[in-house]
Amino acid sequence: MWTTETLWASFNQRMRVYIAKRVDNQEDAEDLLQDLFIKIHTNLHTVRNQGQIVVWLYQTARNLVIDDYRSKRSTLPLPASLVSEDSQLELDAVQELASGLGDLIDCLPKIYRYALVEVELKGIPQNILANELNLSVSGAKSRVQRGRTMLRKILWDCCHFELDSQNRIKEYFPRNQCCQNCFRDASLPSNLS
C-alpha cells in the first residue's frame, strides 16, 4: 500500500522531469510539482485500485499542467510550442516508447525475437527469413506475427495509453513503479511462449 512519503520518494524525480518538459520555465515546474505533492497528500486515500496508482499520479500531474495553462490563457499569449502540442506530445510519447522497445524485444523467446528483429528492424522480407530459417513463408509470417503479439501484450501490460481519434498514441503512463522492470518481468501468454 502506497503512502504519501513512499510515493513521493519513488516518483519525485520522474514527476519533476515530466512536468518540466511540459511547461515554459523552471519556476512553474517547481510550483506544479509542489501542487502535485499537495494533491497526493490530500487525495491518495481516494484511489481505490492501488495497482493504478502510477496512472493516477501521471494523470494528476498532466491535469495540473493543463489547469496551469488554462489559468494563464487570458494573460499570456499561446506559446509557439503549444500550437501543435498534441502532435508534439504524440511524437514525444512515441519516441520515449521506441527507446524502450529494445528491452521489450529482448524479453521475447529467441525464435520470435529473431524473426521480429530481422523483419521489423532490419527490413528483411519474410520470404527471405523463411528461406534462412528453413520454414514455409506462412511459418515465417506466423513467427513474426506471434512476436508482434507478444510485444504488444508486454507493452499494454506495462503502460496505460491515451490515444487520439485516429488511435495514435498521444501519451502513456507506466502502470507500475518502473516500466523497465515491467518489461523485464512481463509474463507471456502460455500459448505464445
N, C-alpha and C positions, 0 to 999 in steps of 0.2 A: 504494500500500500504506500502510495506516494505521500510525502509530507511537503509542505511549502519549502522547507530547507533542502530536502534531498532533490526535489525537482529543480530548484534554483541552482544548486551546486552542479547538477548534471547538465543543465541546459543554458546556464547564464551566458557562456561564451558564444554558443551557437545562435542564441536569440539576438545577441549583440550584433553579430555578423549579418544575420537575416534582416534585421531592422535597418542597419546601416546601409545595406545595398538598396534599400527602397526609399530612403529619404535623402534630402539635399545636403544636410550638414550634420556634423557630429553632435552638436548640442541637441538637436531634435531627436537624434537617435538615442542619446542618453536619457532624455526626458521620457521617450516612449518605452525604453527599457525599464525605467522605474515605474511607469504606469502599468507595464506588464507584470512586474513583481507585485504591485498592489492588487491587480486582478487575480493573480494566482492566489495570493493570501486570502482574499475575500471570497473567491468563488470556487476554490478547489473542491470544497465539500459537495458542490452541486454536480460534479462529474460522476455519473452513475457507473460507467464502464471504465474501470481502471486500465483496461487494455487499450483504450482510445485516448489516453491522457496526452500522448505526444501530438496526436492530431488536434486535440482541443487546444493545446499550447500554441501550435503554429497558427491555427485559425484565429485565436485570440490576438496574437501578435499582428497578423495580417489585418484584422478588423481595426486595431489601434492605428495602424499606418493609414488605412483608408479614412478613418474618422479624422485623423490629423490633417490630411489633405482637404477633406470637406470643410473643416473649420476655418481653413485659411483661404478657401476658394474666393470669397468676396474681397479679400485684401491683397492677395498675391496673384500675379499672372501665372497661368499654367506653364510649368517648366517644359522645355522642349523634350526632355527625356520622358515626359508622361504623355506626349501627344500620341505616341504609339506604344503606350505602356503594355497593353495586352500582348502585342507581338513580341516586345522585348522580354516580358515575363515568360512567355512561351519559349522563346529562344533560350533564356537562362535556365529554365527548368529542363529542357531537353539536353542542353549541354552538360548540366550537372549529372543528369541520369546517364548520359553517354559516357562520362568519365568513370562511372562505376560499373559499366557493363562488363569490363574485363574480369572483375572479381566474380560477377554473376556467372559468366560463361565458364570460368574455372571450376565452378561448383557442379557443372553438368558431368554426367558419366562420360568417359573418354570417347566412346563411339559417337555420341551426339555432339559433344564439344567439337570434335574434329570436323564433323560434317558441317556444323554451323559456321565454324571459323573459315573453312575452305570456301563455302558458297557465299556467305553473307559478308565476310570481311575481306577475303581475298578475291572475290568475284569469279570464282571458278564455276563454269556451267555444271549443272547437276549431272549431265550425261558423262562428262569427263570424270567427275567424282565417282560415278557408278563404275566406270572402267577401272579407275585407280583402286577401288575397294572390292572389285570383282563382284559387284551387285547389279541387279537389274536397275534400270532408270527409276522405276517406281519404288524400288527398295531404297535408293539414294534419296529420292524425294521424301519418302516416309521418314528417314532418319533426320533430314533437315527439318521437316515439319514437327517431329517429336521434340527436337532440340528447341525449336521456337516455342512450342507449347510449355515445355519445362521452364524456359527462361521467363516467359510471360507469367507463369504461376509464381515463381520466386519473386518476381518484381511486384506483382499485385499483392502477394502476402506481406511484402516488406513495406510498401508505401500506399498511402491514400492519394488518389489523383483527383484533381479538379480539371475537367475537360471543358472546352468551348463547344459552341453549337455544331461544329464540324468534327467533334470527338478528337480534337488535338489537345495535347497536354498543355494546360495553362500554368499549372503549378502542382507541386507534390509535397507531401509531408511524410516523413518517416513514421511508421506505425509504432515503433518501439525505440528504445534508448539509442541504439546505434544501428543505422541502416547497414553498415558494412558487416556487423555481426550477424544481422538477419540474413544477409546474402550468404554468408558462410554456413550458417546453421539451418538454412531453409530445407525443409523436408520435401522430397519429390513424391508425387503420387506413385503408388506401388505399381500401377500398370505401365509406368513410363521409365522406371529405373532399370 
